[in-house]
Amino acid sequence: MDFEDSQEEAAYRAEARGWLEANAAPFARRNAELKADPCARLQVGKAWQALKARAGYASITLPREVGGGGGTPLHEVIYRQEEGRYGLPTDFFGIGLGMCIPTIVHRGTEAQRQRYVTNAIRGETVWCQLFSEPAAGSDLAGLRTRATRGGEGWVIEGQKVWTTVAHLADFGIVLTRTDPTVPKHRGLTMFIVDMKTPGVDVRPIRQLSGETEFNEVFFQAVRVPDENRIGNVGDGWNVALTTLMFERASAGKGLGFAGSPEILRLARQVDLGSGPAIDDQRVRERIADMWINEQALRLLSARALTALSKGEVPGPEQSINKLVEASHGQQAAYIAMDLLGEAGALTHAELGDDWRKIERSWTWGAAMRIAGGSDEILRNIIAERVLGLPGDIRPDKDIAFNQLSG
Amino acid sequence: MNFDFSPEQKAFAEQLRRALQKASPLREARACLEGSSRYSEPIWRELSELGALGAAVPEAFGGSGLSSFELCVVAHEIGRALAPVPFVSSIGLCAQALMRFGSDAQKQRWIPGLAAGRLIGTAACAEGKGELTPERLQTELRAGQLHGRKLSVLDGLSADLAIVVAKDPAKEPVLCLVDLHAPGVVRRPVESVDPSRPLAELVFSGVAAEPLGRVGEGWEAFDDLLKRAAVLIAFEQLGGAERALEMARDYALQRHSFGRAIGGHQAIKHKLANVFTRNEVARVHAYWAAWALATDAGELTLAAASARVAATDAFAFAAQENLQVHGGIGYTWESDCQLLYRRARLYALVIGSQFAWKEKIVRALETANAA
């Protein structure tokens, strides 16, 4: 048992670190300077992605023939750890290269691979994933966006929601209902959609945090050629499962929530009436409770890396990662706010830039308990796939979608 | 990155698991509960024959010369099996203390017997209610003789020798080594929550005792001893938590209500998913502590306290929810739920409660994040 890189891993890390040292700084600086201007930041991001692709650090696990790095998942994790130290504009490409492009590589046609994959890896295109709908979240297969045959191809009508980077995206993969006369999982089909097609309307959503990272996307008579179909008609659910598998694989990157260093600093500064808060046993017990989850996240990620290092798929411990991490964000933020007493209700505008991390833990912690599989869905997954308990009763299972009520 | 036990360590675990299954540990635990024995002698012998007790003891002292990783594996399997044996007292507390602080003569005299399971050791620390502090310590080592009363001592009735936390006439804490068969030792069984791991009161009236380790460093040695034992106890707790989850899962698949197996209802599914989550959190902390123990890493203090707190929490939660999933039948004397429920509570208290161990976490964090 150890926490060290193997020789091969250490060599890869050293190489990646050397390359980043030689190249990353100017991009990181521009990224910080342009914080308030996403469009300008995107241009920096595209240039960075192109540079990475030339060096083999973009889409590391995809084959070299399509422009990837031809490496292993472990290489990818090591590179990500090293790149993560710099604050680079990589956020525009996470969905596309993490989920959409791997789906096309694994489930798309040769023509689709030729046309979309390499330029996406080089950062020339931004992609979004159009799955969730206002009435289909956890129950994704209950989605209502219709695709009907029309002319040479298909016509899409409907609405998607929570679509990250849709406002900047060139393309998206969209899951649609093509046959409402069969039970819900069987009537779905996936398409590639050009986001500049007439009838695609992207509207940003203002979140609880005040930020806008997600969008609503409306489809009004959007024409899509049949060559944009991924997989067979009616096989969209299986294609979507491929996409979601990649989502899980890219999860657990660390959300940057507050933890013991921030909380200890605060607890040393503030006074709860009888001296520094750090000497208060109520505070100390909450710090200990928080620490257990905070450190468990680091250790869980070490377990996942170990599995990858042995060429295995990370085990069930990974299914609990997001459950622990999102709640940890809320837990850490609550302690920080409680430490400040009434002033804990103030924002970074009053409390200074350091406080942003606490706010982010508070708001994004709540978001992450829902996004990418809600806590409740994850508990179902653990219960069914890890513990082997029976699936839920699904009254809609064998009923044609258009016969369902509600 | 290799944050896992080695294939050899896993094979050893598998071997232990099979041997323990064969030895009917639940029946043995129930025998203790009914008062017909203090620990399972057949299982203790079996563990000795498999080299489990002396796994981390050097060959020169009759052990197998492996590492404390193997000791963690043994504790984990004992915990899973709920085997009623004095492993944490004899090996986790007593043998570890002797290996760490004993003179050559002390090691020669006691360790071979402990490693072979011929002798049983323990540590006598607490003196009644509340947490033991250097100031409140009453037991005294005076001119080579021990005076005082320890309540309660795990396996105190079965033990042949004990590490006793005492003070010298200058009120300096000191660890000392006592042959419990010596004149002046009075032992009294005390009723406790888990008779399958029995407690005792020990009274010392001028008992011959020798110091273990250097005078003046007794409290540091005691602290060190506790954190090393805490790692092994955490593995027993983790094993118990896993066993509780399995028992609950099996029952949830077998028991039907409202027209289906109760394990199909989300109230049960989500409950058990929560148990699984806490168990996995406890597992990674225990593994981290195993690494810190085996490599004597600087993080040992923090890792051991974290493993202790996470495992205590996981075992308590798993045992309590296992009983809950069983419903009324889980509350009967015949049900095995009580064995887990009792063990979880006892192990949450031996070597100190969550209050003490959470405090140790925060102290270590303060050091790690110096102001």
Interface residues (C-beta under 8 A of the other chain):
Chain A: M1 D2 F3 E4 D5 S6 E9 S260 P261 L264 R265 R268 I278 Q281 R284 E285 I287 A288 D289 W291 I292 N293 Q295 A296 L299 L300 A302 R303 L305 T306 S309 P316 E317 I320 L323 V324 E376 L378 R379 N380 I382 A383 E384 V386 L387 G388 L389 P390 G391 D392 I393
Chain B: M1 N2 F3 D4 F5 S6 F69 L245 R249 A252 L253 R260 A261 G263 G264 Q266 I268 K269 H270 L272 A273 N274 F276 T277 E280 V281 R283 V284 H285 Y287 W288 A290 W291 A294 S306 V309 A310 D313 F355 K358 E359 I361 V362 L365 E366 A368 N369 A371
